[in-house]
Amino acid sequence: MKEFFTNVLRYPRYLISFSLGIFFALFERIKPLFNRPVTATAVIGILISGFFMIFFTLRGMLGYTTL
């Protein structure tokens, strides 16, 4: 039974390391775009608008709207 819990405790560490690996890989591809102010502003605007799109979509799908 001890081996089972040892194995189960590995999954959260794997999830964290996998998620951080994806984040850092994507950040490395986006990092050169921050060299120019125009593209940096565009990237930041796209990230913020993407966040709000996901936020409002989930809010509407889950029925948290006041309308």
Backbone as XML, in Angstrom:
<?xml version="1.0"?>
<chain id="A" units="angstrom">
  <residue number="1" name="MET">
    <atom name="N" x="0.823" y="-1.192" z="0.000"/>
    <atom name="CA" x="0.000" y="0.000" z="0.000"/>
    <atom name="C" x="0.869" y="1.259" z="0.000"/>
  </residue>
  <residue number="2" name="LYS">
    <atom name="N" x="2.051" y="1.173" z="0.606"/>
    <atom name="CA" x="2.944" y="2.316" z="0.639"/>
    <atom name="C" x="3.406" y="2.687" z="-0.764"/>
  </residue>
  <residue number="3" name="GLU">
    <atom name="N" x="3.662" y="1.683" z="-1.600"/>
    <atom name="CA" x="4.095" y="1.963" z="-2.972"/>
    <atom name="C" x="2.991" y="2.677" z="-3.754"/>
  </residue>
  <residue number="4" name="PHE">
    <atom name="N" x="1.737" y="2.314" z="-3.461"/>
    <atom name="CA" x="0.614" y="2.948" z="-4.147"/>
    <atom name="C" x="0.590" y="4.443" z="-3.863"/>
  </residue>
  <residue number="5" name="PHE">
    <atom name="N" x="0.690" y="4.835" z="-2.590"/>
    <atom name="CA" x="0.644" y="6.254" z="-2.246"/>
    <atom name="C" x="1.887" y="6.985" z="-2.738"/>
  </residue>
  <residue number="6" name="THR">
    <atom name="N" x="3.014" y="6.313" z="-2.759"/>
    <atom name="CA" x="4.220" y="6.922" z="-3.312"/>
    <atom name="C" x="4.017" y="7.204" z="-4.793"/>
  </residue>
  <residue number="7" name="ASN">
    <atom name="N" x="3.400" y="6.279" z="-5.489"/>
    <atom name="CA" x="3.134" y="6.464" z="-6.915"/>
    <atom name="C" x="2.103" y="7.559" z="-7.147"/>
  </residue>
  <residue number="8" name="VAL">
    <atom name="N" x="1.071" y="7.619" z="-6.322"/>
    <atom name="CA" x="0.033" y="8.645" z="-6.470"/>
    <atom name="C" x="0.613" y="10.030" z="-6.209"/>
  </residue>
  <residue number="9" name="LEU">
    <atom name="N" x="1.554" y="10.160" z="-5.286"/>
    <atom name="CA" x="2.154" y="11.461" z="-4.986"/>
    <atom name="C" x="3.054" y="11.959" z="-6.106"/>
  </residue>
  <residue number="10" name="ARG">
    <atom name="N" x="3.417" y="11.118" z="-7.035"/>
    <atom name="CA" x="4.245" y="11.558" z="-8.160"/>
    <atom name="C" x="3.432" y="12.341" z="-9.188"/>
  </residue>
  <residue number="11" name="TYR">
    <atom name="N" x="2.150" y="12.094" z="-9.290"/>
    <atom name="CA" x="1.335" y="12.731" z="-10.316"/>
    <atom name="C" x="1.236" y="14.246" z="-10.171"/>
  </residue>
  <residue number="12" name="PRO">
    <atom name="N" x="1.033" y="14.812" z="-8.975"/>
    <atom name="CA" x="1.017" y="16.283" z="-8.887"/>
    <atom name="C" x="2.354" y="16.905" z="-9.293"/>
  </residue>
  <residue number="13" name="ARG">
    <atom name="N" x="3.461" y="16.280" z="-8.931"/>
    <atom name="CA" x="4.763" y="16.804" z="-9.349"/>
    <atom name="C" x="4.911" y="16.743" z="-10.856"/>
  </residue>
  <residue number="14" name="TYR">
    <atom name="N" x="4.433" y="15.670" z="-11.460"/>
    <atom name="CA" x="4.496" y="15.546" z="-12.909"/>
    <atom name="C" x="3.633" y="16.619" z="-13.567"/>
  </residue>
  <residue number="15" name="LEU">
    <atom name="N" x="2.435" y="16.852" z="-13.052"/>
    <atom name="CA" x="1.548" y="17.861" z="-13.612"/>
    <atom name="C" x="2.183" y="19.245" z="-13.533"/>
  </residue>
  <residue number="16" name="ILE">
    <atom name="N" x="2.784" y="19.573" z="-12.403"/>
    <atom name="CA" x="3.419" y="20.879" z="-12.240"/>
    <atom name="C" x="4.599" y="21.029" z="-13.192"/>
  </residue>
  <residue number="17" name="SER">
    <atom name="N" x="5.447" y="20.016" z="-13.265"/>
    <atom name="CA" x="6.616" y="20.123" z="-14.144"/>
    <atom name="C" x="6.206" y="20.154" z="-15.611"/>
  </residue>
  <residue number="18" name="PHE">
    <atom name="N" x="5.184" y="19.403" z="-15.989"/>
    <atom name="CA" x="4.692" y="19.410" z="-17.360"/>
    <atom name="C" x="4.108" y="20.770" z="-17.721"/>
  </residue>
  <residue number="19" name="SER">
    <atom name="N" x="3.315" y="21.342" z="-16.815"/>
    <atom name="CA" x="2.699" y="22.644" z="-17.060"/>
    <atom name="C" x="3.749" y="23.746" z="-17.146"/>
  </residue>
  <residue number="20" name="LEU">
    <atom name="N" x="4.728" y="23.723" z="-16.263"/>
    <atom name="CA" x="5.794" y="24.728" z="-16.319"/>
    <atom name="C" x="6.630" y="24.579" z="-17.585"/>
  </residue>
  <residue number="21" name="GLY">
    <atom name="N" x="6.849" y="23.362" z="-18.022"/>
    <atom name="CA" x="7.598" y="23.134" z="-19.255"/>
    <atom name="C" x="6.882" y="23.718" z="-20.459"/>
  </residue>
  <residue number="22" name="ILE">
    <atom name="N" x="5.581" y="23.540" z="-20.526"/>
    <atom name="CA" x="4.808" y="24.121" z="-21.626"/>
    <atom name="C" x="4.844" y="25.640" z="-21.552"/>
  </residue>
  <residue number="23" name="PHE">
    <atom name="N" x="4.689" y="26.195" z="-20.349"/>
    <atom name="CA" x="4.715" y="27.649" z="-20.175"/>
    <atom name="C" x="6.055" y="28.226" z="-20.617"/>
  </residue>
  <residue number="24" name="PHE">
    <atom name="N" x="7.155" y="27.625" z="-20.184"/>
    <atom name="CA" x="8.466" y="28.149" z="-20.547"/>
    <atom name="C" x="8.763" y="27.979" z="-22.030"/>
  </residue>
  <residue number="25" name="ALA">
    <atom name="N" x="8.310" y="26.903" z="-22.639"/>
    <atom name="CA" x="8.515" y="26.708" z="-24.072"/>
    <atom name="C" x="7.746" y="27.759" z="-24.870"/>
  </residue>
  <residue number="26" name="LEU">
    <atom name="N" x="6.511" y="28.046" z="-24.467"/>
    <atom name="CA" x="5.738" y="29.083" z="-25.161"/>
    <atom name="C" x="6.337" y="30.465" z="-24.924"/>
  </residue>
  <residue number="27" name="PHE">
    <atom name="N" x="6.814" y="30.706" z="-23.720"/>
    <atom name="CA" x="7.407" y="32.015" z="-23.420"/>
    <atom name="C" x="8.670" y="32.242" z="-24.231"/>
  </residue>
  <residue number="28" name="GLU">
    <atom name="N" x="9.458" y="31.198" z="-24.444"/>
    <atom name="CA" x="10.676" y="31.342" z="-25.246"/>
    <atom name="C" x="10.351" y="31.702" z="-26.692"/>
  </residue>
  <residue number="29" name="ARG">
    <atom name="N" x="9.234" y="31.235" z="-27.199"/>
    <atom name="CA" x="8.844" y="31.572" z="-28.563"/>
    <atom name="C" x="8.283" y="32.982" z="-28.656"/>
  </residue>
  <residue number="30" name="ILE">
    <atom name="N" x="7.681" y="33.484" z="-27.587"/>
    <atom name="CA" x="7.073" y="34.813" z="-27.583"/>
    <atom name="C" x="8.088" y="35.890" z="-27.196"/>
  </residue>
  <residue number="31" name="LYS">
    <atom name="N" x="9.132" y="35.523" z="-26.470"/>
    <atom name="CA" x="10.098" y="36.494" z="-25.941"/>
    <atom name="C" x="10.714" y="37.401" z="-27.007"/>
  </residue>
  <residue number="32" name="PRO">
    <atom name="N" x="11.080" y="36.937" z="-28.213"/>
    <atom name="CA" x="11.641" y="37.859" z="-29.209"/>
    <atom name="C" x="10.673" y="38.949" z="-29.663"/>
  </residue>
  <residue number="33" name="LEU">
    <atom name="N" x="9.386" y="38.729" z="-29.504"/>
    <atom name="CA" x="8.413" y="39.743" z="-29.911"/>
    <atom name="C" x="8.419" y="40.957" z="-28.987"/>
  </residue>
  <residue number="34" name="PHE">
    <atom name="N" x="9.000" y="40.839" z="-27.819"/>
    <atom name="CA" x="9.041" y="41.946" z="-26.872"/>
    <atom name="C" x="10.209" y="42.892" z="-27.121"/>
  </residue>
  <residue number="35" name="ASN">
    <atom name="N" x="10.982" y="42.672" z="-28.179"/>
    <atom name="CA" x="12.108" y="43.560" z="-28.475"/>
    <atom name="C" x="11.642" y="44.899" z="-29.029"/>
  </residue>
  <residue number="36" name="ARG">
    <atom name="N" x="10.538" y="44.899" z="-29.765"/>
    <atom name="CA" x="10.010" y="46.140" z="-30.322"/>
    <atom name="C" x="8.756" y="46.529" z="-29.554"/>
  </residue>
  <residue number="37" name="PRO">
    <atom name="N" x="8.591" y="47.814" z="-29.251"/>
    <atom name="CA" x="7.422" y="48.243" z="-28.465"/>
    <atom name="C" x="6.089" y="47.974" z="-29.165"/>
  </residue>
  <residue number="38" name="VAL">
    <atom name="N" x="6.050" y="48.065" z="-30.491"/>
    <atom name="CA" x="4.786" y="47.862" z="-31.201"/>
    <atom name="C" x="4.336" y="46.408" z="-31.064"/>
  </residue>
  <residue number="39" name="THR">
    <atom name="N" x="5.237" y="45.471" z="-31.282"/>
    <atom name="CA" x="4.851" y="44.067" z="-31.168"/>
    <atom name="C" x="4.610" y="43.677" z="-29.715"/>
  </residue>
  <residue number="40" name="ALA">
    <atom name="N" x="5.344" y="44.297" z="-28.788"/>
    <atom name="CA" x="5.111" y="44.008" z="-27.372"/>
    <atom name="C" x="3.709" y="44.442" z="-26.964"/>
  </residue>
  <residue number="41" name="THR">
    <atom name="N" x="3.286" y="45.618" z="-27.431"/>
    <atom name="CA" x="1.941" y="46.087" z="-27.128"/>
    <atom name="C" x="0.892" y="45.164" z="-27.739"/>
  </residue>
  <residue number="42" name="ALA">
    <atom name="N" x="1.144" y="44.701" z="-28.960"/>
    <atom name="CA" x="0.204" y="43.804" z="-29.624"/>
    <atom name="C" x="0.112" y="42.467" z="-28.888"/>
  </residue>
  <residue number="43" name="VAL">
    <atom name="N" x="1.254" y="41.925" z="-28.460"/>
    <atom name="CA" x="1.253" y="40.639" z="-27.748"/>
    <atom name="C" x="0.522" y="40.762" z="-26.419"/>
  </residue>
  <residue number="44" name="ILE">
    <atom name="N" x="0.776" y="41.830" z="-25.690"/>
    <atom name="CA" x="0.101" y="42.032" z="-24.411"/>
    <atom name="C" x="-1.398" y="42.199" z="-24.625"/>
  </residue>
  <residue number="45" name="GLY">
    <atom name="N" x="-1.787" y="42.943" z="-25.662"/>
    <atom name="CA" x="-3.205" y="43.104" z="-25.963"/>
    <atom name="C" x="-3.867" y="41.788" z="-26.329"/>
  </residue>
  <residue number="46" name="ILE">
    <atom name="N" x="-3.178" y="40.952" z="-27.099"/>
    <atom name="CA" x="-3.731" y="39.648" z="-27.472"/>
    <atom name="C" x="-3.881" y="38.755" z="-26.248"/>
  </residue>
  <residue number="47" name="LEU">
    <atom name="N" x="-2.896" y="38.756" z="-25.357"/>
    <atom name="CA" x="-2.976" y="37.931" z="-24.154"/>
    <atom name="C" x="-4.120" y="38.375" z="-23.242"/>
  </residue>
  <residue number="48" name="ILE">
    <atom name="N" x="-4.265" y="39.681" z="-23.066"/>
    <atom name="CA" x="-5.336" y="40.192" z="-22.200"/>
    <atom name="C" x="-6.700" y="39.906" z="-22.813"/>
  </residue>
  <residue number="49" name="SER">
    <atom name="N" x="-6.838" y="40.137" z="-24.128"/>
    <atom name="CA" x="-8.136" y="39.879" z="-24.759"/>
    <atom name="C" x="-8.455" y="38.380" z="-24.774"/>
  </residue>
  <residue number="50" name="GLY">
    <atom name="N" x="-7.446" y="37.536" z="-24.913"/>
    <atom name="CA" x="-7.673" y="36.091" z="-24.842"/>
    <atom name="C" x="-8.146" y="35.665" z="-23.460"/>
  </residue>
  <residue number="51" name="PHE">
    <atom name="N" x="-7.550" y="36.247" z="-22.427"/>
    <atom name="CA" x="-7.980" y="35.943" z="-21.067"/>
    <atom name="C" x="-9.432" y="36.341" z="-20.853"/>
  </residue>
  <residue number="52" name="PHE">
    <atom name="N" x="-9.796" y="37.554" z="-21.297"/>
    <atom name="CA" x="-11.175" y="38.006" z="-21.116"/>
    <atom name="C" x="-12.149" y="37.182" z="-21.939"/>
  </residue>
  <residue number="53" name="MET">
    <atom name="N" x="-11.742" y="36.742" z="-23.123"/>
    <atom name="CA" x="-12.617" y="35.904" z="-23.940"/>
    <atom name="C" x="-12.914" y="34.586" z="-23.227"/>
  </residue>
  <residue number="54" name="ILE">
    <atom name="N" x="-11.885" y="33.969" z="-22.663"/>
    <atom name="CA" x="-12.086" y="32.721" z="-21.921"/>
    <atom name="C" x="-12.928" y="32.974" z="-20.675"/>
  </residue>
  <residue number="55" name="PHE">
    <atom name="N" x="-12.648" y="34.070" z="-19.975"/>
    <atom name="CA" x="-13.383" y="34.405" z="-18.761"/>
    <atom name="C" x="-14.873" y="34.577" z="-19.038"/>
  </residue>
  <residue number="56" name="PHE">
    <atom name="N" x="-15.209" y="35.391" z="-20.040"/>
    <atom name="CA" x="-16.621" y="35.648" z="-20.325"/>
    <atom name="C" x="-17.307" y="34.432" z="-20.940"/>
  </residue>
  <residue number="57" name="THR">
    <atom name="N" x="-16.578" y="33.640" z="-21.715"/>
    <atom name="CA" x="-17.169" y="32.423" z="-22.276"/>
    <atom name="C" x="-17.520" y="31.441" z="-21.169"/>
  </residue>
  <residue number="58" name="LEU">
    <atom name="N" x="-16.603" y="31.210" z="-20.251"/>
    <atom name="CA" x="-16.886" y="30.305" z="-19.136"/>
    <atom name="C" x="-17.978" y="30.849" z="-18.228"/>
  </residue>
  <residue number="59" name="ARG">
    <atom name="N" x="-17.976" y="32.143" z="-18.028"/>
    <atom name="CA" x="-19.014" y="32.754" z="-17.193"/>
    <atom name="C" x="-20.383" y="32.568" z="-17.824"/>
  </residue>
  <residue number="60" name="GLY">
    <atom name="N" x="-20.480" y="32.733" z="-19.151"/>
    <atom name="CA" x="-21.744" y="32.524" z="-19.832"/>
    <atom name="C" x="-22.149" y="31.066" z="-19.868"/>
  </residue>
  <residue number="61" name="MET">
    <atom name="N" x="-21.189" y="30.158" z="-20.049"/>
    <atom name="CA" x="-21.515" y="28.744" z="-20.109"/>
    <atom name="C" x="-21.956" y="28.214" z="-18.759"/>
  </residue>
  <residue number="62" name="LEU">
    <atom name="N" x="-21.405" y="28.750" z="-17.687"/>
    <atom name="CA" x="-21.746" y="28.259" z="-16.353"/>
    <atom name="C" x="-22.953" y="28.976" z="-15.757"/>
  </residue>
  <residue number="63" name="GLY">
    <atom name="N" x="-23.455" y="29.986" z="-16.438"/>
    <atom name="CA" x="-24.667" y="30.648" z="-15.979"/>
    <atom name="C" x="-24.445" y="31.667" z="-14.883"/>
  </residue>
  <residue number="64" name="TYR">
    <atom name="N" x="-23.267" y="32.270" z="-14.828"/>
    <atom name="CA" x="-23.008" y="33.271" z="-13.794"/>
    <atom name="C" x="-23.363" y="34.682" z="-14.245"/>
  </residue>
  <residue number="65" name="THR">
    <atom name="N" x="-24.004" y="34.837" z="-15.392"/>
    <atom name="CA" x="-24.343" y="36.173" z="-15.880"/>
    <atom name="C" x="-25.553" y="36.701" z="-15.109"/>
  </residue>
  <residue number="66" name="THR">
    <atom name="N" x="-25.653" y="38.006" z="-15.013"/>
    <atom name="CA" x="-26.760" y="38.637" z="-14.303"/>
    <atom name="C" x="-27.903" y="38.953" z="-15.245"/>
  </residue>
  <residue number="67" name="LEU">
    <atom name="N" x="-27.738" y="38.724" z="-16.539"/>
    <atom name="CA" x="-28.803" y="39.015" z="-17.512"/>
    <atom name="C" x="-29.863" y="37.956" z="-17.503"/>
  </residue>
</chain>
